[in-house]
């Protein structure tokens, strides 16, 4: 598998539950992480909390622009509403880099969660269109932020579907998933199929609400 130990992973949306949880787990695995936020002060405050809670030093916080420029690989874990605008503003900083999009375009009403239509097909395909010089992948859509943030849970029991058109990029993202104990990265197909993975998050939220769980997914016979 690809060696990710020397990478620095940037997390745009690193002060939110999903980004923060993945950053925490990567840092515990020995990978350097930089949290990104609109406010550098807010990002550094979150990083300081993670450093203290996890007992690691290699987590820092910067504003989104500096985070994207400083990192080798960048995870996008921001709200769907600000997805396009943020990526457009970081096109230069993200050029040539592997970008991992884990954004789920979802709506909520009285009947529960549902997938929103996306003109480009999916959030990941929107990222691909906005970032023509980046190597866009899609992954980490179905990982429980609750489990990620609970360090008493030694393993995060789930598979991560990794989609993309660049084999080297998807192998690296799979290795980032494998770096977290209990987690396994599974190649899930081309980026054009990311809409199915993003939309399934609505089903998973409904499952977890009904069964009072934090379930993920497992791929059998692989």
PyMOL commands that set and color helices and strands:
alter all, ss='L'
color gray80, all
select helices_A, chain A and resi 17-28+40-54+64-70+80-89+91-94+123-130+145-149+167-178+191-211
alter helices_A, ss='H'
color red, helices_A
select strands_A, chain A and resi 8-12+32-37+59-63+73-76+98-101+106-109+112-115+135-138+158-164+183-189
alter strands_A, ss='S'
color yellow, strands_A
deselect
rebuild
show_as cartoon
